[in-house]
């Protein structure tokens, strides 16, 4: 439901998002694949046992010409909070 709400919100900004439940499910599946492939995490915010927010986070690695000690960095891939929360 949160990804569905995120797609609808982004569609109001860009006009290019599908707002169907199937599109939200596909988006969530792709997010989980990206998280798994890039050693990421899905962070959930809960209120009285109800999920009210989520954030996708992955670790990326920059180009080889960047110093090795600063080459890895984190990226927030998705961030959404239930409007009622």
C-alpha positions in Angstrom: 0.0 0.0 0.0 2.9 2.4 0.7 4.5 1.8 -2.6 1.1 2.3 -4.3 0.8 5.6 -2.5 4.4 6.6 -3.5 3.6 5.8 -7.2 0.5 8.0 -7.0 2.3 10.9 -5.3 5.2 10.7 -7.9 2.7 10.5 -10.7 1.3 13.9 -9.6 4.8 15.3 -10.0 5.9 13.5 -13.2 2.8 12.2 -15.0 4.7 9.0 -15.9 3.8 6.6 -13.1 1.3 3.8 -13.3 -1.0 3.8 -10.3 -2.3 0.3 -10.4 -1.8 -2.3 -7.7 0.1 -4.5 -10.1 2.5 -1.6 -10.8 3.1 -1.1 -7.1 3.7 -4.9 -6.6 6.2 -4.9 -9.5 7.9 -1.8 -8.1 8.2 -3.4 -4.7 9.6 -6.6 -6.2 12.2 -4.6 -8.1 13.1 -2.7 -4.9 13.6 -5.9 -3.0 15.8 -7.3 -5.9 17.9 -4.1 -5.9 18.3 -4.3 -2.1 19.4 -7.9 -2.2 21.8 -7.4 -5.1 23.5 -4.3 -3.4 23.7 -5.4 0.2 20.9 -3.0 1.2 18.1 -2.9 3.7 14.5 -2.2 3.9 13.8 -0.1 6.9 10.2 0.0 8.2 8.6 2.5 10.5 5.8 1.1 12.7 3.1 2.6 14.9 1.2 0.2 17.2 2.2 -2.8 14.9 1.1 -1.0 11.7 3.7 -0.2 9.0 3.5 3.5 8.5 6.7 4.1 6.5 9.5 2.5 4.6 12.9 3.4 3.3 15.0 1.4 0.8 18.7 1.8 1.3 21.5 0.3 -0.8 25.3 0.4 -0.9 26.9 1.6 -4.2 30.5 1.8 -5.3 31.8 4.7 -7.2 34.2 4.7 -10.2 37.7 3.2 -9.9 39.3 6.7 -10.2 37.7 7.6 -6.8 39.9 6.9 -3.7 39.1 3.5 -2.4 38.4 4.7 1.2 35.5 6.9 0.0 34.4 4.8 -3.0 31.4 3.1 -1.2 28.4 5.2 -0.3 24.8 4.7 0.6 21.7 5.6 -1.4 18.1 6.0 -0.3 16.2 4.4 -3.1 12.7 4.9 -1.9 11.2 6.8 1.0 7.5 7.0 1.9 5.4 7.7 5.0 1.7 7.1 5.3 -0.1 10.5 5.1 -2.0 9.7 8.3 1.2 9.2 10.2 
